[in-house]
Amino acid sequence: MPYFRVILTGIAKLLSKVFSMATLTFFGRIPSRDNSKVSLMGLLSLYWLYVFISILFPDIAELFIPFIPDDETIIRITSIAIFILLPLVVGYISTRMENRSENSSAVRQTLMGYPYALTLGILSTLLIVIIPIMKLPKIMKMHEQTQFAIMIRKGKYDDVLEELEEILNRDGMSVELHSPNRFIWTCFITLSRVLESIYNRKISKRMKYMTVEVEGEKVEITLHATDLSMIGPKRQVFYLKHLLSEELEPENLYFAWDESVQEVEDRICTLKERLAAGEDITHGEITELTDSLRTKPLANEDWNAVRRQLYKLERDYFRNKTQEKTGD
């Protein structure tokens, strides 16, 4: 019995990891506080499809429903009950998203668990087969995959794409732009529409690949509206991540999904613009933003990304003060 539980736990973790990887590949990074919930929805949706198979073929039900008695009537009743109830669980989980807009009915959202389960279940089944095949060459080369969260401001996708090219070209790197193939694009659009419904907000359906040559090695960058991911040799991938983390400016994007944090980011941009225009700002205004950021429920990486913008603002503030004192 303990061994069976260990095996089930291992399978659950593996499937959750595959769905997370699929989400990252086809959509981008989910907000850190919601990532585990979206993965759980995908896992339950996948299981829901297998339960449906056990309704049609009771003889294989024991593969999907452990400890069920060997009685066809009980198997069918149990399978139908799980088949009816599980999508409601999926729908309920979608109402508990931290970054979901509250403008829609919780009852309606719970009932939406049925189309969510169907779509995510089919998508998960496809990706369990496709993702490992797609990733195999990268895995064989021991390539690293990493990402950091962004949310591109409305209508600014092309501006961010252009900014990325400028940063990379300025550092002496060649950049080749290309679009995803039809299969990836279809999965991306499908998952985007589901996540739009879950979060009750519009999500940009833009996705581009950039192949960048770094120190003789190729790194692939994927730009989603909510994520910037990189895959390639470890040294080159982390060089690019550190470079872009330092050089990307917040005028065209946010570094967090949370709306209260985005308000802080907007205020950072306003202070930067005032400083660039030669207007006076006080250090107290910067300190106020710093204190406000400390109260936000952010994952460490997201907090660091926003705090980095405050550090840059403080740097520019003190640089201006030094120039005023020296008369430059």
N, C-alpha and C positions, 0 to 999 in steps of 0.2 A: 504493500500500500504506500509506504513512504516513497519508494522508488517511482511509483506511478505519479505521485504528486510532483516530484522533482522533474519528471519528464514533461508533465503538463505545464509546469511553470516555465521550463526552458522553451517549450514551443510557443507559449504566450509571449515571452520576451522577444523571441526571434521574430514572430509575426509583427509584433509592435514595432520592432526596429526596422523591419522591411517597409512597413507602412510609413514610418517617419522618414525613411530614406526616399520613398516614392514621393511623399509630400514635398520634401526638399527639392527633389529633382524636377518635379512637374509644376510646383507652385512657388516654392520658396519657403522661407522660414516662417513658421507659425509663432505668434507671440509666446514667449517663454512660459507664461502662466497658463497657457491653454494647450501647449504642445502635447502633454500627456493625455488630455481629454480627447483631442482629435484622434490621437493614436488609438485610444480605447474605443472610440466610435468606429474606426476602421476595422479593428479586431472583432468587435461584436457583430458588425455587418458581414464580415467574412464568415463567421460562425453561423449567422442566420441563414446564409445561402446553403451551408452544409446541412443544417437542420431541415431545410426544405427538401433536400435530396433524400433525407431519411424518411420523410413522409411518403415519398414516391416509392422508395425501396426500403422497407422496414428491416430487411435482413442486414443492412449495413449500418443500422442506427447505433449499434454499440460502439462503432468507431467514433461517433460524434457526441453521443450522450452516455457518459460513463455510469456504471452501476445500475442501468435500467434493466428491469426484469425481462426475461426472454418470453414475452407475451406480445403478440402482434397488436392486439387492441390497446394495451397499455402504451406500447411504443408509439402508436399513431396519436393517441390522446395527448401524450407528453410532448411529442414533436409539434403537434398543432398548437398546443398551449404556448410552447416556447416561441413558435413561429409568429404567433399573434402578439405576445408580450415584449419580445426582445426589441422590435423597432420602437416601441414606446420608451424603452430604457434609452435607446440611442437618441430619440427626440428630447427626452428629459435632460440628458447630458448636454445637449446643444444649448439648453436654456441656462446652463450654469457657467457659460464662457465668461471670463473676466472682461474681455474686450468687446462683448456683444452690445449693440445698441438696444435699448430697452423699449423701443417704439412699437414692437409687435407683441401679440398675445402669447402668453406662455402655453396656453392650451393648444393653440394653432401650431406653435413651434414643436410641441411634443408630438402632435399627430404627423408633423412633417418627417418624423422618424422613419416612416414607411418608405417614402422616396429616397431619403438619405441612406437607409440601410441597403436598398436595392442598388443605388448608384455606387456607393462606397464598397459594397460587397463585390460587385462585378469588377470595379476598378482594382480593388485589392487582389482579387484572383489573377487578373492579368499581370499585375506588377510583380507578384511573387515569382512569376515565371520570367518576365521580361527584364526586371531590374538587375537580377544577378548576371544575366547574359550581357546586358549593356555595360555593367560595371566590371566584368571579368578582366578585360585587358588592363584596366587601371589597377585592379586588385593584384594582378600578377606582377605589375611593376612596382607594387608597394607604394602607390600614390596616396597622397594626403588630400582629404576633402575638408574644407573649413568654410565658414560663412560668418557674416555679421548682419544684424537686423538694420533695415532701413524702411522707411515708408515714403515713397516718392510723392511729392505734392501734386495735386491735380493739374494735369496738363504739362507736367515738367519732365516726363520720361525722356524725351529726346534731348533735353538740356543736360540731364544727368549722364546720358550716354555720351554726349559730346564732351562733357567735363572729364569723364573717365578716359576717353581717348587722349585728351589734352595732357592729363597727368602722366599717362603711360608714355606718350610720345616725348614729353619733356624730359623723361628719365631715360630716353634713348631706346625705348622698346618699340618693336613693330607690332601692329594690331591688325587682326583680320576679323571682320564682322560677318556673322552668318546667322540664319534663322533655324529654328528647330524643324526636324522632319515631321511629316504628317501625323504619325502615331503619337509622338510626344506632344504635338500641338493639340490634338484631339483630347488627350488625357488632361492636358493643362487647362483647356477651356472647360471641360466637364467638371474638374475639381474646383476651378475658380467659381463656377456658378453655384456649386453646393456650398462653398465657403461664404459666398455672398449672402446666401439665404440664412446660413447659420449665424453670421455676424450682423445680419440685417444692415449691411452697408455696401456701397458700390466698391468694387475692387478692380483696379486696372488690369486689363487682359493683354499685357505686353510682356514679351520675353525675347531676349536676344543673347546669342553666344558671342564671346570674344576670345579668339585664340591669340595668346600673347607669348612672344619668345623672350625668356628671361635667362640670361647667362647660358644660352645655347639650348635650353630646355623649354618645351612648350607647356603652358598652363592654360586651362580653359576657364574662363570667367562666365558665369551666367548672371544676367541682370534681370530680376523680377521686379515688380512694383514694390514688393515688400522684403526683398532679400538680395544680397550680393554674395554669391558663392564662388569658390575657386577649387579646382582639383588639378593636381599635378605633383611633381616631386616636392617633398616636404620643405626643403630649404627655399625653393623658389616661391612656393605657395605662401609661406609665412612672410617672405620679403614683400610680396604684393599686398598681403593683408595689412602689414604694418604701414606700408607706403600710402595705401588708400585711406586707412584710418586717420592718418595725419593730414592728408591733403584734401579729402572731400570736405566741401563747405556745406553748411546747413541751409543755404538759401533755396535750394531746389528739393530738399528732402528732410524728413525727420529721422531721428535715430531710435524712436520708440513708437509703439502703437497706442499706448495709453493716452487718451485725450488730455488729461490733466498735465501729463508730462509734455505733450506737444505745445500746451500753452506756455510752459517754461521755455521751450525751444523757440517759440515765436518771440518771446520777450528777449531772449539772447540775440536773435537776429536784429530786432529793433535797436538794441544797444550797440551792436556792431555797426549798423547803418548810421546811427547818430555819431559814433566815434569816427567813422570814415568821412563823414560830412564836416568834421571839425567842431562838432557840438560838444559841450561838456557833459560828462556823465560822472556820477559819484561812485566810489567804491562800495558805499552802502547799498546801491542798487544791485551790484553784483553779489554782495553778501546775502541780500534778500533772496535772490534766485538760488544760491547755494543752500541756504537753509530750507527753502521750499523743496528742492530736489531730494534732500535727506528724508523727507516724509513720504516719498513715493514708493509704492511696493514694486520695485523693479528687480529683475535678476541682475547679478553682478556685472555681466558683460554689457547689458543695456544701460545700467547706471554709469559705467565707465565711459561709454560712448557719449552720453550727454555731458558728463562731467568734463570730458576732454574739450568740449566746445566752450565750457566756462573757463577752463585753464587758458585757452587761446584768447578769449576775451580779456582775461586778467593780464595776459602778456601784452596785448595791444594797449590796454589801459595804462600800464606802468611804463611802456615804451613812450607813449605820448607825454606822460608826466615828466619823464627824464629829458625828452627833447625840449619841453617848455622851460625846464630849469637851465638847460645848457644854451638855450636860445637858438637851437637848430630848427 
